Amino acid sequence: MIDLKNPKIIFLAILANLLWSTAFAVIKIGLVYCTPMFFAGIRFILAGLLLLPFCGGLKNYFNSIRSNLKSIIKVSLFQTFLLYSLFFWGMTLVPGSIGAIVIGSSPLITAIAAHIILKDDKLSLRKAIYIFSGILGVILILIERRFIISASFKELTGIFILLGASLASAIGNIFVSADKSDVDPVTLNSAQMGLGGVMLLLLSFLVEGSPQIIITKQFIFALLWLSFISAVGFSIWFYLLKKEKVKVSELNMWKFILPILGALISWTLLKNDSPTVLSVLGMLIVAISVLLFNFKKKSQ
């Protein structure tokens, strides 16, 4: 498991998730002024460009891309294109706080995916119990949104789309962790985000037609902030995933921060998005299950 005595790993994992936790409310702000896929596309192209000065020069950058093109395409397809096309689409259908809580279940999805795909990242009975308790938290959230009694097709669809985004993220994380090449994590992140951003732009023209965008201070802020947190957050995450002895499922447990901070920020910044008893309870159950998973006894 992750060395809990290593302050550098703990700090970096928490920092990445703190940055990502701001995305839910900021995305909702940006979507007021721009169509989802086009917004996502320009966000990731800009994020990839922001990292270029830190990639050791253009010659080294393109040489590294040429040598690791297969890995970059695979990561880009899942970690940027599929993840964020589903994520931005889903966020147009649900409140920001609910989006944060559902995405907060992604460590549980990642643990299952890692168990199926990776030989050295298997689930124990204790881990499985934590996963099912986390799923219980998500069910409570669905009940709070009255999905069980009188489901809103729009919001129910959004929930399943966001779960699909979590699965794409899990597979992307596994690809990065399994990649044994010496490609620099910053270069890998820059290239995969740039390529993914181009794919998202092409998708936007196919499904959204001509770009619908209104340039305002709020939109510029949302675009710049989201590009920044993608550039920094995923570079940190890729660095951690490529470290030896760091398991995908255990690193992703640190995402317990997302449902808590993401919901709090959404409740603070967005109108018509406020907490309820069941949504808070569901959020806490998800967070507690992930915490217990991560802080299990070293003997296991």
C-alpha positions in Angstrom: 0.0 0.0 0.0 1.0 3.7 -0.2 3.6 4.5 2.5 1.5 6.7 4.9 4.8 8.0 6.4 5.9 9.5 3.1 4.8 13.1 3.4 5.7 13.9 -0.2 3.3 11.4 -1.6 0.5 12.3 0.8 0.9 16.0 0.1 1.0 15.6 -3.7 -2.1 13.3 -3.7 -4.1 15.7 -1.6 -2.9 18.7 -3.6 -4.1 17.2 -6.9 -7.5 16.4 -5.4 -7.8 19.9 -3.9 -7.3 21.3 -7.3 -9.8 19.0 -8.9 -12.4 19.6 -6.3 -12.9 23.1 -7.6 -13.7 21.9 -11.1 -17.4 21.0 -10.5 -18.6 24.5 -9.7 -16.3 26.2 -12.2 -17.5 23.9 -15.0 -21.1 24.8 -14.3 -20.1 28.5 -14.6 -18.3 27.9 -17.9 -21.2 25.9 -19.4 -23.5 28.9 -19.1 -21.4 30.5 -21.9 -20.3 27.6 -24.1 -21.4 24.2 -25.4 -19.9 21.3 -23.4 -17.7 19.5 -25.9 -16.2 22.7 -27.4 -15.6 24.0 -23.9 -13.8 20.7 -23.0 -11.8 20.7 -26.2 -10.3 24.2 -25.8 -9.7 23.6 -22.1 -7.4 20.6 -22.7 -5.6 22.1 -25.7 -4.8 25.1 -23.6 -3.8 22.9 -20.7 -1.4 20.9 -22.9 0.1 24.2 -24.2 0.6 25.5 -20.7 2.9 22.6 -19.9 5.2 23.0 -23.0 7.7 25.2 -21.3 8.3 22.4 -18.7 8.9 19.6 -21.2 12.6 20.2 -21.9 12.3 22.0 -25.3 10.3 21.2 -28.4 12.9 18.8 -29.9 12.9 16.6 -26.8 9.1 17.0 -26.6 8.4 15.7 -30.1 11.1 12.9 -29.8 9.4 11.7 -26.7 6.0 11.7 -28.4 7.4 9.8 -31.4 8.9 7.2 -29.0 5.8 6.8 -26.9 3.0 7.5 -29.4 1.1 4.3 -28.6 1.0 4.9 -24.9 0.0 8.6 -25.4 -2.9 7.7 -27.7 -4.2 5.1 -25.3 -4.0 7.4 -22.3 -5.5 10.3 -24.3 -8.4 8.2 -25.5 -9.5 7.2 -22.0 -8.0 9.9 -19.7 -9.1 12.9 -21.7 -11.4 12.1 -24.6 -13.8 9.6 -23.1 -13.5 10.8 -19.5 -14.2 14.4 -20.3 -16.7 14.0 -23.1 -18.8 12.0 -20.7 -18.0 14.2 -17.7 -18.9 17.5 -19.4 -22.0 15.9 -20.9 -23.1 14.5 -17.5 -22.5 17.8 -15.7 -25.0 19.5 -18.0 -27.7 17.1 -16.6 -27.0 17.2 -12.8 -26.4 19.8 -10.1 -22.7 20.5 -9.4 -22.8 19.0 -5.9 -24.4 15.8 -7.1 -21.8 15.6 -9.8 -19.1 15.9 -7.2 -20.6 13.2 -5.0 -21.1 10.7 -7.9 -17.5 11.3 -9.2 -16.4 10.8 -5.6 -17.3 7.1 -6.0 -14.6 6.8 -8.7 -12.0 5.3 -6.3 -14.4 2.4 -5.8 -14.8 1.9 -9.6 -11.0 2.1 -10.0 -10.5 -0.6 -7.4 -12.8 -2.9 -9.2 -11.1 -2.2 -12.6 -7.6 -2.6 -11.2 -8.7 -6.0 -9.7 -9.9 -7.2 -13.1 -7.0 -5.8 -15.2 -3.9 -5.8 -13.0 -2.3 -8.9 -11.5 -0.7 -7.2 -8.5 -3.7 -5.0 -7.4 -6.4 -7.4 -6.2 -9.3 -6.9 -3.9 -9.5 -8.6 -0.5 -12.8 -9.3 1.3 -12.2 -6.2 3.5 -11.7 -4.0 0.4 -14.8 -5.4 -1.1 -16.8 -4.4 2.0 -15.6 -0.9 1.8 -16.6 -0.7 -1.9 -20.1 -1.9 -1.2 -20.5 0.6 1.6 -19.4 3.3 -0.8 -22.0 2.2 -3.3 -24.6 2.4 -0.5 -23.7 6.1 -0.1 -24.3 6.7 -3.8 -27.7 4.9 -3.5 -28.6 7.3 -0.6 -27.8 10.2 -2.9 -30.1 8.7 -5.6 -32.9 8.4 -3.0 -32.4 12.0 -1.9 -32.7 13.1 -5.6 -36.0 11.0 -5.7 -34.5 8.8 -8.4 -36.0 5.6 -6.8 -39.5 7.0 -6.4 -40.0 9.4 -9.3 -36.8 9.4 -11.3 -36.0 12.4 -13.4 -34.8 10.9 -16.7 -32.5 13.8 -17.3 -30.7 13.6 -13.9 -30.7 9.8 -13.9 -29.1 9.8 -17.3 -26.5 12.3 -16.0 -25.6 9.9 -13.1 -25.0 7.0 -15.4 -22.9 9.1 -17.8 -20.8 10.3 -14.9 -20.2 6.7 -13.7 -19.1 6.0 -17.3 -16.6 8.9 -17.0 -15.3 7.3 -13.8 -14.7 4.0 -15.5 -12.8 5.7 -18.4 -10.7 7.5 -15.8 -9.9 4.2 -14.0 -8.7 2.6 -17.3 -6.7 5.7 -18.1 -5.0 5.5 -14.7 -4.2 1.8 -15.2 -2.6 2.6 -18.6 -0.3 5.2 -17.0 0.6 3.0 -14.1 1.3 0.0 -16.4 3.5 2.1 -18.7 7.1 1.1 -18.0 8.7 3.6 -20.4 10.8 6.5 -19.2 8.5 9.2 -20.6 8.4 12.2 -18.4 5.0 12.5 -16.6 4.7 16.2 -17.6 5.4 15.5 -21.2 3.0 12.5 -21.2 0.3 14.8 -19.7 0.9 17.6 -22.1 0.8 15.4 -25.2 -2.2 13.3 -24.1 -4.3 16.4 -23.1 -3.4 18.2 -26.3 -4.4 15.2 -28.4 -7.5 14.6 -26.4 -8.5 18.3 -26.7 -8.3 18.0 -30.5 -10.5 14.9 -30.4 -13.0 16.7 -28.2 -13.1 19.7 -30.6 -13.8 17.4 -33.5 -16.5 15.7 -31.5 -18.1 19.1 -30.7 -18.4 19.9 -34.4 -20.1 16.6 -35.0 -22.6 16.7 -32.1 -23.0 20.4 -31.4 -22.5 22.0 -34.8 -21.1 25.5 -34.9 -19.5 26.6 -31.6 -21.9 28.5 -29.3 -19.7 30.7 -27.1 -20.1 34.0 -25.3 -16.9 35.6 -24.2 -17.2 37.1 -20.7 -14.9 37.6 -17.7 -16.6 34.7 -16.0 -16.0 32.4 -19.0 -12.3 33.4 -19.4 -11.8 32.8 -15.7 -13.5 29.3 -15.9 -11.4 28.4 -19.0 -8.1 29.5 -17.5 -8.7 28.0 -14.1 -9.8 24.6 -15.5 -6.8 24.5 -17.9 -4.5 25.3 -15.0 -5.8 22.6 -12.7 -5.7 20.0 -15.5 -2.1 20.9 -16.3 -0.9 20.8 -12.7 -3.3 18.1 -11.2 -2.7 15.4 -13.9 1.0 16.0 -14.0 1.2 15.4 -10.3 -1.1 12.3 -10.6 0.9 10.8 -13.5 4.1 11.3 -11.5 2.6 9.4 -8.6 1.1 6.6 -10.8 4.5 5.9 -12.4 6.3 5.6 -9.0 7.3 2.1 -8.1 5.1 0.3 -5.4 2.3 2.8 -5.9 -0.9 0.8 -6.7 -3.6 2.3 -8.8 -6.4 1.4 -6.5 -4.7 2.7 -3.3 -3.6 6.0 -4.9 -7.1 6.6 -6.1 -8.4 6.3 -2.6 -7.2 9.8 -1.9 -10.0 11.0 -4.1 -12.2 10.8 -1.0 -11.6 14.6 -0.9 -13.5 15.2 -4.1 -17.1 14.5 -2.9 -16.6 16.6 0.2 -14.9 19.7 -1.1 -16.6 19.5 -4.5 -20.0 19.5 -3.0 -19.1 22.3 -0.5 -17.8 24.5 -3.2 -20.8 23.9 -5.4 -23.2 24.7 -2.5 -21.2 27.9 -1.8 -20.9 29.2 -5.4 -24.0 27.9 -7.3 -27.6 29.1 -6.9 -30.3 26.5 -6.4 -27.8 23.9 -5.2 -27.9 23.3 -1.5 -27.3 20.4 0.9 -29.8 18.0 2.3 -29.6 15.5 5.1 -29.5 12.4 2.8 -27.0 13.9 0.3 -24.6 14.8 3.2 -25.1 11.3 4.7 -24.4 9.6 1.4 -21.3 11.8 0.9 -20.0 10.9 4.3 -20.5 7.1 3.8 -18.6 7.3 0.5 -15.8 9.2 2.2 -15.6 7.0 5.3 -15.5 3.8 3.2 -12.6 5.2 1.1 -10.8 6.4 4.3 -11.1 2.9 5.9 -9.8 1.4 2.6 -6.8 3.6 2.5 -5.9 3.3 6.2 -6.2 -0.4 6.4 -3.7 -2.3 8.5 -0.3 -2.8 6.8 -0.5 -6.5 7.7 -3.2 -7.1 5.0 
